[in-house]
Amino acid sequence: HLHVIAAFAPKREVRRFAANRKCAQMPGGRAIRICVDAREFMGSRKTGIGRHAENLLRPLLNEPGLDWVFCAHDNGLLPASIRDSAARCVRLPAAPTPFVDQVALPRIAARERADVLFSPYYKTPLFGPFRKIVTVHDIMFLKLPEFSAWRRAVSALQLRLAVARADLILVDSVFTRQELCAFLPAIARKTETLYPCLDPGWGGGAGEGDAETVRGRFAQGRPFLLYAGNFKPHKNVRLLVEVFLDMTRDGETANRMLLLAGGDPRHMPEIEARVADGGGGNDVRLLRDIGDDTLQALYRAADWTVTLSAYEGFGYPVVEAMACGCPVLCHPNTSLKEIAAGCALSVPRLDPPGVREGLRAALALAPNERAALIARGRENAIRFLDGSTPRAFLAHLERLTGT
């Protein structure tokens, strides 16, 4: 019954916290005003950064003593949780990004008398009469060969400037903190690990129906493996497709399909072409821009969630799948060792033989061992559902503003 605890206990805990705590206020009784750079919210297309920001801020939108101002190019792209709250929305001008970053955004924050400007990524105005919080999700742009030398140089400069001017730097994992502080040791004193979180109800609802209904709608009534995320090179989606199709031709997948949920405009054509070239049109299906209800239903109905990512600052799909009761198969590297916490089956190597070995082990896992893995995954996911992340963020706000 761990999924029941995860779905309902955190909500009660957050309500008790809000009811029993003293309201945060600035001197003179004024609420703390937080200006949020909300450009990462993109309507129905949810990026990892947008998902993180919404999950972090939603529980605090109606918190007494906090006054929220969201800045975006199109306020209609903000999540309903923000638009339906007491938060105010301010439209950013249609102008080049550097101008918005360093002129328009700080002017709005100053005009709104913001006490804090929160950026959900690693850039922030260099100047302004307010405290600055930035978020560094990872520094893969300095680590992976898929990024050009020019991109690395520009991103490194942007990162250095942002963290130098920030009053607080939030990172998604202990792994990312270690990576960042090894790159810039001087910022360690103002860098804090704050795990991303899920909505307390994640994984607990009926959503799109039972597993049989979901398989009928998305997988021709067949059992399936699920990948969720973008298709960038370090995710190794092409490798997953190729190994899966090879195993299907060899009769090793027992009539299962592979569903790829998410994608991104730049890399989608390559994966579509690989599926077509491999004759996998009947065995691999791509699902673009699906909503959270559908995603949760897919997790609950999947035999396994598979990720072959070579680098993660956090790894949302691993936690999302575990919270939904879906066992996870991944290569335990970077932050995934920390986030999966020994509750996932391992792919030994990110090459065709290693991936095939991992998939074979998953498909052959005994039912009792699979059930035990699911139970450990649910228990692991509770720490991302318990409301501790928004509370920690609130504590940082109060510390920065001296309330």
Secondary structure, DSSP 8 states (H G I E B T S, - for coil): -HHHHHHHHHHHHHHHHHHHS-----TTS--EEEEEE-TT--TTS--HHHHHHHHHHGGGTT-TTEEEEEEES-GGGS-HHHHTSS-EEEE--S--HHHIIIIIHHHHHHHTT-SEEEESSS---S--SSEEEEEE---GGGT-TTS-HHHHHHHHHHHHHHHHH-SEEEESSHHHHHHHHHH-GGGGGGEEE------TTTT-S-TT--HHHHHHHHSTT--EEEEEE---GGG-HHHHHHHHHHHHHTT-STT-EEEEEE--TTTHHHHHHHHHHTT-TTTEEEE-S--HHHHHHHHHH-SEEEE--S--SS-HHHHHHHHTT--EEE---TTHHHHHTT-SEE-S-SSHHHHHHHHHHHHH--HHHHHHHHHHHHHHHGGGTSSHHHHHHHHHHHHHHT-
